[in-house]
Amino acid sequence: MKAFWYLTVFALVVLASAAVWFGGLNQDEGWYLYAANLVADGQMPYRDFFYTQAPLMPIVYSAFAWIWDAWGLLGARVFTLAIGLSGIVFLVALARRLASPERRTLVTLLAAILLCGNIYHLYFLAIPKTYALASFFVAMGFYLLSFEGALLSAASGVCIAFAFATRISMVALLPIVAMGLLLCRAESARARLDWLWFGLGATVAAAIVFGPFLHGTALSGLLAAQGYHASRGGFEVSLAVGSLSRFVRWYMPVLVVLGIGIYSVCAEKGVKGGCGDSRRTLALVLALVGFACVFAVQMMAPVPYEDYNVPVVGLLAVGAAVLAGNSIEWKHAAIALIALGMTWASSFGSPLIQDWMTNGKDRFWVRTRAESELSQLRKVAGMIEALDPDGKDILTQDLYLAVETGRKVPRALAMGPFSFWDKLPYSGAENVLLDDARMRALLDGAPCRVAAMSGYSFAITAPKCEETPIDLQMEYWHMLKRRYDLVCTEEDFGQGSTPLIVLMRKDSREGDGGSSVQ
């Protein structure tokens, strides 16, 4: 079986490297990293700048801001991938614990193959969004859950609460696990109160993270952040079906192995060899139920993107590996070969590969990329630095440019293209939200010497994320033109491959700066 481990590690190195360097830019990357930079500067989410997720990611990432200060988005992706891979280690360890003794090697290998050979999963563990950190806490929490005892149960509660404090939708895991521990009949007396210790750990962890935000302007901002998500509209069946279809495509190997496992369990009328004890069996059941519940919550979102499930899909992969590996009667090598072949074929045939290597078609001709989007970002950042050496600010809604150049943007643009164009009714609105009057004042005041504007600029009206009326967009562009001169244009830039124009303020002087940047 060693050969399969070597092939799995080889696939991981190749696919993870491709995800880091060739993976397409995502607007959220700049927004999350910029939020971490603001926390590193002493600012507070919700109170000093608007932030729509739970607060733990910018708090954690703020301690490592020196990484992207030195190495830009590349450094941030490598750091984020390290967190994501740490989560995979815990998931593989969990699969090993849940395996029957005679099938432990196979189950561990299956879990590693399903997670390390999926380029879609690795890409979303590499880009600086909430997924890698939330996945890490979920994986650690369920690994600790597979052990009995007050201390480990409390630690499991802490980890899953931290996952919720990273990404709000992970909150669904807390009642599922707590109820499972409460209703399960523990074999030992010391485990009968594990549900209580789990709840105490989760409560303390949640209080530590959310406590500072539960008063004053910060609380209003936190509540407004939840209103942001609700304002995008209600549930739409067509969007949910499309998201489900894409999820099946991205995780086909996991679902096939899961199907084989379920069939084998039904045919054998149980998992061969069991999981070893009732606590590990409970951990397996809760992992699968927890995934299903979070998946259902995500699918009920107004716009249910399938990547929302990345933090918990590892639980599904573990369940699939355990059910198939513990139950099926085939030879170990045959099962491993099938799983490895499926993951390799799925990753190599993934539409992501084509998206990263090409830029659509012009009638008959395929438009190939001369460089990766990350490489292009680094090149444009170098151009801006040459244009404005040692500059401190930049007018842009593409925040990965602000991160890559180490510059600040005007205060109201801290959420990039997701910055608000309508005021919300809370007391900090004048500091962190953007309305039409403030946008006009911002453009008329031209606070930054350099501007870099892509197709995302002025296009999105948050929080519903509808397109800004064209006539209003044109007004903003005309205001920008009055204050700035065009320097250069970069075609097919960033997410969406829109043109990026770089501009210089008409009256810019050496050392001149603006006072309205963060």
C-alpha positions as CSV (number, residue, x, y, z in Angstrom):
1,M,0.0,0.0,0.0
2,K,3.0,2.3,0.3
3,A,2.9,3.0,-3.5
4,F,-0.6,4.5,-3.1
5,W,0.6,6.7,-0.3
6,Y,3.4,8.0,-2.5
7,L,0.9,8.6,-5.3
8,T,-1.4,10.5,-3.0
9,V,1.4,12.7,-1.7
10,F,2.5,13.3,-5.3
11,A,-1.0,14.3,-6.3
12,L,-1.3,16.6,-3.2
13,V,2.0,18.4,-4.0
14,V,1.1,18.9,-7.7
15,L,-2.5,20.0,-7.2
16,A,-1.8,22.2,-4.2
17,S,1.0,24.0,-6.0
18,A,-1.3,24.5,-9.0
19,A,-4.1,25.8,-6.8
20,V,-1.7,28.3,-5.1
21,W,-0.1,29.7,-8.2
22,F,-2.6,29.1,-11.0
23,G,-5.8,29.4,-9.0
24,G,-8.0,32.2,-10.2
25,L,-8.2,35.4,-8.2
26,N,-11.2,35.9,-5.9
27,Q,-12.4,39.3,-4.8
28,D,-13.0,37.9,-1.3
29,E,-9.3,37.2,-0.9
30,G,-8.4,40.9,-0.8
31,W,-11.4,41.7,1.4
32,Y,-10.6,39.1,4.1
33,L,-6.9,40.0,4.1
34,Y,-7.6,43.7,4.2
35,A,-9.9,43.1,7.2
36,A,-7.1,41.3,8.9
37,N,-4.8,44.2,8.2
38,L,-7.2,46.6,9.8
39,V,-7.4,44.4,12.9
40,A,-3.6,44.4,13.0
41,D,-3.8,48.2,13.0
42,G,-5.9,48.1,16.1
43,Q,-9.4,48.4,14.5
44,M,-12.4,46.4,15.5
45,P,-14.8,44.6,13.1
46,Y,-18.4,45.9,13.0
47,R,-17.4,49.0,15.0
48,D,-14.6,50.5,12.9
49,F,-15.2,48.7,9.6
50,F,-18.1,46.7,8.2
51,Y,-17.6,42.9,8.1
52,T,-20.2,40.3,7.1
53,Q,-18.8,37.1,8.6
54,A,-18.1,36.0,12.1
55,P,-15.0,37.9,13.5
56,L,-12.5,35.1,14.2
57,M,-10.7,34.9,10.9
58,P,-9.5,38.6,10.8
59,I,-8.5,38.3,14.4
60,V,-6.4,35.2,13.8
61,Y,-5.0,36.4,10.5
62,S,-4.0,39.8,12.0
63,A,-1.2,38.0,13.9
64,F,0.3,36.9,10.5
65,A,-0.2,40.1,8.5
66,W,3.6,40.2,8.1
67,I,3.4,37.3,5.7
68,W,1.5,39.1,3.0
69,D,3.2,42.4,3.9
70,A,6.4,40.6,2.7
71,W,5.2,38.1,0.1
72,G,1.8,39.5,-1.0
73,L,-1.1,37.2,-1.9
74,L,1.2,34.3,-2.7
75,G,2.4,34.3,0.9
76,A,-1.2,34.5,2.1
77,R,-2.2,31.6,0.0
78,V,0.6,29.4,1.2
79,F,-0.2,30.3,4.8
80,T,-3.9,29.5,4.2
81,L,-3.1,26.2,2.5
82,A,-1.0,25.2,5.5
83,I,-4.1,25.8,7.8
84,G,-6.2,23.8,5.4
85,L,-3.8,20.9,5.2
86,S,-3.5,20.8,9.0
87,G,-7.3,20.3,8.9
88,I,-6.9,17.4,6.5
89,V,-4.4,15.8,8.8
90,F,-7.0,15.8,11.6
91,L,-9.6,14.4,9.2
92,V,-7.3,11.6,8.2
93,A,-6.5,10.9,11.8
94,L,-10.3,10.9,12.5
95,A,-10.8,8.3,9.8
96,R,-8.1,6.1,11.3
97,R,-9.8,6.3,14.7
98,L,-13.2,5.3,13.2
99,A,-11.8,2.4,11.2
100,S,-12.0,-1.2,12.4
101,P,-8.5,-2.5,13.4
102,E,-8.1,-4.8,10.4
103,R,-9.2,-2.0,7.9
104,R,-7.4,0.9,9.5
105,T,-4.7,1.3,6.8
106,L,-7.3,1.2,4.0
107,V,-9.7,3.6,5.6
108,T,-6.9,6.1,6.4
109,L,-5.6,5.9,2.8
110,L,-9.1,6.3,1.4
111,A,-9.7,9.5,3.4
112,A,-6.4,10.9,2.3
113,I,-7.0,10.1,-1.3
114,L,-10.5,11.7,-1.4
115,L,-9.2,14.9,0.3
116,C,-5.7,15.3,-1.1
117,G,-6.6,14.4,-4.7
118,N,-9.4,16.9,-5.2
119,I,-8.2,20.1,-6.9
120,Y,-11.4,22.0,-6.2
121,H,-11.2,21.3,-2.5
122,L,-7.5,22.2,-2.4
123,Y,-8.1,25.5,-4.3
124,F,-10.7,26.7,-1.8
125,L,-8.4,25.6,1.1
126,A,-5.7,27.7,-0.4
127,I,-7.4,31.0,-1.1
128,P,-7.7,33.3,1.9
129,K,-11.3,32.9,2.7
130,T,-13.0,31.5,5.9
131,Y,-13.0,28.0,4.6
132,A,-9.5,26.8,5.6
133,L,-9.7,28.1,9.1
134,A,-13.3,26.8,9.7
135,S,-12.3,23.5,8.2
136,F,-9.4,23.2,10.5
137,F,-11.6,23.8,13.6
138,V,-14.3,21.4,12.4
139,A,-11.7,18.7,11.8
140,M,-10.0,19.1,15.1
141,G,-13.4,19.3,16.9
142,F,-14.6,16.1,15.5
143,Y,-11.3,14.3,16.1
144,L,-11.5,15.3,19.8
145,L,-15.1,14.3,19.9
146,S,-14.1,10.7,19.1
147,F,-12.6,10.5,22.6
148,E,-14.4,10.3,25.9
149,G,-13.7,12.5,28.9
150,A,-14.6,15.9,30.2
151,L,-11.5,17.7,29.1
152,L,-11.5,16.4,25.5
153,S,-15.3,17.0,25.2
154,A,-14.8,20.6,26.3
155,A,-11.9,21.0,23.9
156,S,-14.2,19.7,21.1
157,G,-16.8,22.3,22.0
158,V,-14.2,25.0,21.9
159,C,-13.0,24.0,18.4
160,I,-16.5,23.7,16.9
161,A,-17.5,27.1,18.5
162,F,-14.4,28.6,16.9
163,A,-15.5,27.2,13.6
164,F,-18.8,29.0,14.1
165,A,-16.9,32.1,15.1
166,T,-15.1,31.9,11.8
167,R,-18.1,31.2,9.6
168,I,-21.6,31.7,10.9
169,S,-23.2,28.7,9.2
170,M,-21.1,26.3,11.2
171,V,-23.4,27.1,14.2
172,A,-25.6,24.2,13.0
173,L,-22.9,21.8,14.3
174,L,-23.2,22.9,17.9
175,P,-26.8,21.7,18.7
176,I,-26.3,18.5,16.6
177,V,-23.2,17.4,18.6
178,A,-24.6,18.5,21.9
179,M,-27.9,16.6,21.3
180,G,-26.0,13.6,20.1
181,L,-23.9,13.4,23.2
182,L,-26.9,14.0,25.4
183,L,-29.1,11.3,23.8
184,C,-26.4,8.7,23.3
185,R,-26.0,6.1,26.1
186,A,-22.4,6.3,27.2
187,E,-20.6,3.1,28.1
188,S,-18.7,4.6,30.9
189,A,-19.9,6.8,33.8
190,R,-17.3,9.5,33.2
191,A,-18.7,10.0,29.7
192,R,-22.3,10.6,30.7
193,L,-21.8,14.3,31.3
194,D,-19.7,14.9,28.2
195,W,-22.6,16.8,26.6
196,L,-22.4,19.2,29.4
197,W,-18.6,19.7,29.1
198,F,-19.0,20.1,25.4
199,G,-21.6,22.8,25.9
200,L,-19.5,24.6,28.5
201,G,-16.4,24.6,26.2
202,A,-18.5,25.9,23.3
203,T,-20.1,28.6,25.5
204,V,-16.8,29.8,26.9
205,A,-15.2,29.9,23.4
206,A,-18.2,31.8,21.9
207,A,-18.2,34.3,24.8
208,I,-14.5,35.0,24.4
209,V,-14.8,35.6,20.6
210,F,-18.2,37.4,20.5
211,G,-18.2,39.1,23.9
212,P,-16.3,42.2,22.8
213,F,-18.9,42.8,20.1
214,L,-22.0,42.5,22.2
215,H,-22.5,46.1,23.1
216,G,-22.6,49.6,21.5
217,T,-21.9,50.2,17.9
218,A,-20.1,46.9,17.5
219,L,-23.3,45.0,18.4
220,S,-25.3,47.1,15.9
221,G,-22.7,46.4,13.2
222,L,-22.8,42.6,14.0
223,L,-26.6,42.5,13.7
224,A,-26.4,44.6,10.5
225,A,-24.0,42.1,9.1
226,Q,-26.6,39.4,9.4
227,G,-29.1,41.6,7.8
228,Y,-26.7,41.9,4.9
229,H,-27.1,38.2,4.1
230,A,-30.9,38.2,4.6
231,S,-31.3,41.2,2.3
232,R,-30.2,39.3,-0.8
233,G,-33.6,37.7,-1.1
234,G,-35.4,34.4,-0.4
235,F,-34.8,30.8,-1.4
236,E,-34.9,30.0,-5.1
237,V,-35.2,26.4,-6.3
238,S,-33.3,26.9,-9.5
239,L,-30.3,28.3,-7.8
240,A,-30.3,25.5,-5.2
241,V,-30.5,22.9,-8.0
242,G,-27.7,24.5,-9.9
243,S,-25.5,24.6,-6.7
244,L,-26.3,20.9,-5.9
245,S,-25.4,19.9,-9.5
246,R,-22.1,21.6,-9.3
247,F,-21.4,20.2,-5.8
248,V,-21.9,16.7,-7.2
249,R,-19.5,17.5,-10.1
250,W,-16.8,18.8,-7.8
251,Y,-17.0,15.9,-5.2
252,M,-18.1,13.0,-7.4
253,P,-15.3,10.7,-6.1
254,V,-16.5,11.3,-2.5
255,L,-20.1,10.6,-3.4
256,V,-19.2,7.4,-5.4
257,V,-17.2,6.0,-2.5
258,L,-20.0,7.0,-0.1
259,G,-22.5,5.2,-2.3
260,I,-20.4,2.1,-2.3
261,G,-20.1,2.3,1.4
262,I,-23.8,2.7,2.0
263,Y,-24.6,-0.2,-0.3
264,S,-22.0,-2.4,1.4
265,V,-23.3,-1.5,4.9
266,C,-26.9,-2.4,3.8
267,A,-25.8,-5.6,2.2
268,E,-23.8,-6.6,5.3
269,K,-26.5,-5.2,7.6
270,G,-23.9,-3.2,9.5
271,V,-20.3,-1.9,9.3
272,K,-18.0,-4.8,9.4
273,G,-15.9,-4.8,12.5
274,G,-17.7,-1.7,13.7
275,C,-15.9,1.5,14.8
276,G,-14.5,0.0,17.9
277,D,-16.8,1.5,20.6
278,S,-20.0,3.5,20.9
279,R,-18.2,6.8,21.2
280,R,-16.4,6.4,17.8
281,T,-19.6,5.1,16.3
282,L,-21.4,8.2,17.6
283,A,-18.6,10.4,16.2
284,L,-19.1,8.9,12.7
285,V,-22.9,9.4,12.9
286,L,-22.6,13.0,14.1
287,A,-20.0,13.7,11.4
288,L,-22.5,12.6,8.7
289,V,-25.5,14.2,10.3
290,G,-23.5,17.4,11.0
291,F,-22.5,17.6,7.3
292,A,-26.1,17.1,6.2
293,C,-27.4,19.8,8.5
294,V,-24.8,22.4,7.5
295,F,-25.3,21.5,3.8
296,A,-29.1,22.0,4.2
297,V,-28.4,25.4,5.9
298,Q,-26.1,26.4,3.0
299,M,-28.6,25.3,0.4
300,M,-31.3,27.5,1.9
301,A,-29.1,30.6,1.4
302,P,-30.5,33.2,-1.1
303,V,-27.5,32.4,-3.4
304,P,-26.2,29.0,-2.4
305,Y,-22.7,28.7,-3.7
306,E,-21.4,25.2,-3.5
307,D,-18.0,26.2,-2.1
308,Y,-19.8,27.2,1.1
309,N,-19.7,23.5,2.0
310,V,-15.9,23.2,1.9
311,P,-15.5,23.5,5.7
312,V,-17.6,20.4,6.3
313,V,-17.2,18.3,3.2
314,G,-14.2,16.7,4.9
315,L,-16.7,15.1,7.3
316,L,-18.5,13.5,4.4
317,A,-15.2,12.2,3.0
318,V,-14.3,10.6,6.3
319,G,-17.8,9.0,6.5
320,A,-17.4,7.7,3.0
321,A,-14.0,6.3,3.7
322,V,-15.1,4.6,6.9
323,L,-18.3,3.1,5.5
324,A,-16.6,1.8,2.3
325,G,-13.3,0.8,3.9
326,N,-14.9,-1.0,6.8
327,S,-17.6,-2.8,4.9
328,I,-16.6,-3.7,1.3
329,E,-15.1,-7.1,0.7
330,W,-12.8,-6.2,-2.2
331,K,-9.1,-6.3,-1.9
332,H,-7.5,-3.2,-0.3
333,A,-5.4,-2.4,-3.4
334,A,-8.4,-2.6,-5.7
335,I,-10.4,-0.1,-3.6
336,A,-7.5,2.3,-3.3
337,L,-6.8,2.1,-7.0
338,I,-10.4,2.9,-7.8
339,A,-10.5,5.9,-5.4
340,L,-7.2,7.2,-6.7
341,G,-8.2,6.8,-10.3
342,M,-11.5,8.7,-9.7
343,T,-9.8,11.6,-7.9
344,W,-7.1,11.9,-10.5
345,A,-9.6,11.8,-13.4
346,S,-11.9,14.2,-11.7
347,S,-9.2,16.7,-10.9
348,F,-7.5,16.5,-14.3
349,G,-10.9,16.8,-16.0
350,S,-12.0,19.6,-13.8
351,P,-13.3,22.8,-15.5
352,L,-11.0,24.7,-13.1
353,I,-8.0,23.6,-15.1
354,Q,-9.3,25.1,-18.3
355,D,-10.4,28.3,-16.5
356,W,-6.9,28.8,-15.1
357,M,-5.2,28.1,-18.5
358,T,-7.5,29.9,-20.9
359,N,-9.7,33.0,-20.9
360,G,-12.7,31.8,-22.9
361,K,-13.0,31.9,-26.7
362,D,-13.1,34.6,-29.3
363,R,-15.5,33.0,-31.8
364,F,-13.3,30.1,-33.1
365,W,-10.1,30.9,-31.3
366,V,-9.3,29.9,-27.7
367,R,-7.8,32.8,-25.7
368,T,-4.9,31.3,-23.8
369,R,-3.5,33.1,-20.7
370,A,0.1,34.3,-21.0
371,E,0.5,34.1,-17.2
372,S,-1.5,33.1,-14.1
373,E,-3.9,35.6,-12.5
374,L,-1.6,35.7,-9.5
375,S,1.4,36.4,-11.6
376,Q,-0.5,39.2,-13.4
377,L,-1.5,40.7,-10.0
378,R,2.1,40.8,-8.9
379,K,3.1,42.4,-12.2
380,V,0.4,45.1,-11.9
381,A,1.4,45.8,-8.3
382,G,5.0,46.3,-9.5
383,M,3.7,48.8,-12.1
384,I,1.8,50.8,-9.4
385,E,4.8,50.8,-7.2
386,A,7.0,52.2,-10.0
387,L,4.3,54.8,-10.8
388,D,4.0,55.9,-7.1
389,P,7.1,54.8,-5.2
390,D,6.5,54.1,-1.5
391,G,2.9,55.3,-1.8
392,K,0.6,54.7,1.1
393,D,-2.9,54.6,-0.5
394,I,-4.8,53.6,-3.6
395,L,-8.3,54.2,-4.8
396,T,-9.7,50.8,-5.8
397,Q,-12.4,48.3,-5.1
398,D,-10.1,45.3,-6.0
399,L,-8.7,44.9,-2.5
400,Y,-6.2,42.2,-3.5
401,L,-4.5,45.0,-5.3
402,A,-4.4,47.0,-2.0
403,V,-3.0,44.0,-0.2
404,E,-0.4,43.2,-2.9
405,T,0.8,46.8,-2.9
406,G,0.6,47.2,0.9
407,R,-1.6,50.3,0.6
408,K,-4.8,51.6,2.2
409,V,-8.1,52.3,0.5
410,P,-10.6,55.0,1.6
411,R,-12.5,54.0,4.7
412,A,-15.8,53.2,3.1
413,L,-14.3,50.9,0.5
414,A,-13.0,48.4,3.1
415,M,-15.4,45.7,1.7
416,G,-14.3,46.3,-1.9
417,P,-17.1,45.7,-4.4
418,F,-19.3,44.6,-1.5
419,S,-19.2,48.0,0.2
420,F,-22.6,49.4,1.0
421,W,-24.2,51.9,-1.3
422,D,-27.1,52.4,1.0
423,K,-27.0,53.4,4.7
424,L,-28.0,50.9,7.3
425,P,-29.8,52.1,10.5
426,Y,-27.0,51.8,13.1
427,S,-24.9,54.4,14.8
428,G,-21.6,53.6,13.1
429,A,-23.0,54.0,9.6
430,E,-21.3,57.3,9.0
431,N,-17.9,55.7,9.5
432,V,-18.2,52.4,7.6
433,L,-20.9,52.5,5.0
434,L,-21.0,54.0,1.6
435,D,-23.9,55.8,0.0
436,D,-24.3,57.8,-3.2
437,A,-23.4,61.1,-1.6
438,R,-20.3,59.7,0.0
439,M,-19.2,58.1,-3.2
440,R,-19.5,61.4,-5.1
441,A,-17.6,63.2,-2.3
442,L,-14.9,60.5,-2.5
443,L,-14.4,60.8,-6.2
444,D,-14.6,64.6,-6.2
445,G,-12.1,64.8,-3.4
446,A,-9.7,62.3,-5.1
447,P,-8.0,61.3,-1.9
448,C,-5.4,58.9,-3.4
449,R,-2.7,59.7,-5.9
450,V,-3.2,56.4,-7.8
451,A,-6.4,54.7,-8.8
452,A,-6.9,51.2,-10.2
453,M,-10.4,50.4,-11.4
454,S,-11.6,47.1,-12.9
455,G,-15.0,46.1,-14.2
456,Y,-16.1,45.6,-10.6
457,S,-15.7,49.3,-9.8
458,F,-19.1,51.0,-9.3
459,A,-20.9,47.9,-10.7
460,I,-22.3,46.3,-7.6
461,T,-25.0,47.8,-5.3
462,A,-24.7,46.0,-2.0
463,P,-26.2,44.5,0.1
464,K,-28.4,42.9,-2.5
465,C,-25.5,42.7,-4.9
466,E,-27.6,44.0,-7.8
467,E,-26.0,45.8,-10.7
468,T,-25.8,49.6,-10.2
469,P,-27.9,51.4,-12.9
470,I,-25.7,52.1,-15.9
471,D,-26.4,55.9,-15.9
472,L,-25.2,56.1,-12.3
473,Q,-22.1,54.1,-13.1
474,M,-21.3,56.4,-16.0
475,E,-21.6,59.5,-13.7
476,Y,-19.0,58.0,-11.3
477,W,-16.7,57.2,-14.2
478,H,-17.0,60.8,-15.5
479,M,-16.2,62.2,-12.0
480,L,-13.2,59.9,-11.9
481,K,-12.1,61.1,-15.3
482,R,-12.2,64.7,-14.2
483,R,-9.7,64.1,-11.4
484,Y,-7.5,61.4,-12.8
485,D,-5.5,60.8,-16.0
486,L,-5.2,57.3,-17.6
487,V,-1.8,55.8,-17.3
488,C,-2.2,52.3,-18.6
489,T,-4.8,49.5,-19.2
490,E,-4.4,45.8,-18.2
491,E,-6.7,43.5,-20.1
492,D,-8.4,40.5,-18.6
493,F,-7.5,41.2,-15.1
494,G,-8.5,39.5,-11.9
495,Q,-11.8,37.8,-11.1
496,G,-14.1,38.0,-14.1
497,S,-11.2,38.9,-16.4
498,T,-12.3,42.6,-16.8
499,P,-10.0,45.4,-18.0
500,L,-8.2,47.2,-15.3
501,I,-7.3,50.8,-15.8
502,V,-4.5,52.5,-13.7
503,L,-4.8,56.2,-13.3
504,M,-2.8,59.1,-11.7
505,R,-4.4,62.1,-10.1
506,K,-4.1,65.2,-12.2
507,D,-2.7,67.4,-9.5
508,S,-0.6,64.8,-7.7
509,R,2.6,65.9,-6.1
510,E,5.5,64.1,-4.5
511,G,4.5,63.2,-0.9
512,D,0.9,64.3,-1.3
513,G,-1.6,62.0,0.4
514,G,-5.1,61.9,1.6
515,S,-6.6,61.9,5.0
516,S,-9.6,59.7,4.4
517,V,-7.9,56.4,4.0
518,Q,-7.7,53.8,6.7
